[in-house]
Amino acid sequence: MIEPCSANDKSLTLEYLERRYGLVQELLADFEFYASANGRVILGPKQIDPCLSPDTAGLLIARIGTTVKPSTNLLQIVGSLITRNFVALERENAVRYIKGLDLEVTATEIGDTTEGYVLLKYLAFPLGCGLLQGSHIKNMLPKAKRVDVRFL
Amino acid sequence: MTLEVPAAFAERYTQLVDDAPAFFEAMLTPLPKSFRVNTLKATAETIVPRFAGYGIGIKQAAWYSDAFVSDNPALGSTLEHFLGAIYVQELTSMLPPLLVRSELQTATTVLDACAAPGSKTTQLSALMNNRGTIVANDVEYERIKPLKFNLERSGTLNAVVTNYDLRSFPQMSFEVALLDAPCTSEGIFRKNPRQMLSWSPKRIAPSAHRQKQLILKTFDLLADGGTLIYSTCTFAPEENEAVIDYLLNERPAELEQVEIPNFRLMPGITTWQNRTFDERVRMTARVLPHHNDTGGFFLARIKK
């Protein structure tokens, strides 16, 4: 079940996306923010008829706990607009990421990206979310999305 | 094991199709794999060179620039599939959203009445460029999970997922509605040939009964001037033309000619087993496997 998102959670999410990834807040202005269980923030259509009892709507874009955790859904959609805190992966690491494995990355690959949730890219393709801790990237790809990609 | 078309199936449909030998030969030929480019995430122009680089041969459909056919079973192992840039989907399944392509440019309320697993919902969303609201409903709760997964993978932001029995759906008003009705699925025997072995004409009447209930309800959910696309993946006239005939008798519905440029269609039939249907039913369309190398399908475009 979903409900309207509080103004506080909406601004927390938008400010985080702007601060960490350089995403302008107007980017998501055509959509509405909704809330679901356990701090889930959902981006969905502006209009949902009040007589409906939706199972869900739109996409899970973030989860708010001690910090904001962006979802792979969101990073795949807006990834091409992200200007900071991304890691461009080599082919082998991209395959490992899509398979669901954690990664070790070099200082060159990390560049000026800071620790925390990062976008992982391969070439120009936004793959999803990882948690950068030192030279280690914890895989945040949802289990259901993990596959063995042979062509990339 | 060599498959054969069941004798009763052959007897029933020999009289329906234009070229029975070609029809039955196509029914026994495996269905080519196909996919649709998800324009929320990619374009056909970007996908073609990527697949050429993989050495995976793909062929663009003449009737829909986002539709491709491939004999390669590796489509699901590509980066594009992981990213949701392509959606593996049967060609016939892409037809209903195409019939309302122009309406989707401005529509703000769209109903996909039997939405799971989401092939058509994600296509509708792409054709709407994520604008407006699509209510993606399915009565079977266990089919909601794959529906949600496919909406996520495709980057669909404008869908609302509901789990109503359509017959008790809240009274609302939609500009566009798709009713891809549950049916006896004779048109997908090419995809699942073993289903042909258990084919029985006894399944047709209960299915048709349910479809008549669903089409009345979906029509009632249309706004005045709204457009309903009724479709099935079966050949049985009882589930196709007879359902449309029933709607025309029960409601002030109008039919519009089904046309898809560069795609061969057979007009709906007006007589079947001593029954005569409303002449307007001729404006509906049948998709026969041997005409376009696809599965079988039925389409009707209805206005309120």
Interface residues (C-beta under 8 A of the other chain):
Chain A: D30 F31 L43 G44 P45 K46 Q47 I48 D49 C51 L52 S53 P54 D55 T56 A57 G58 L59 L60 N73 Q76 I77 I98 Y122 F125 P126 L127 A144 K145 V147 D148 V149 R150 F151 L152
Chain B: K41 Y54 I56 A74 G76 S77 T78 L79 H81 F82 L83 G84 T108 T109 N130 R131 G132 T133 I134 V135 I144 K148 F149 L151 E152 R153 G155 T156 L157 N158 A159 V160 V161 T162 N163 P170 Q171 M172
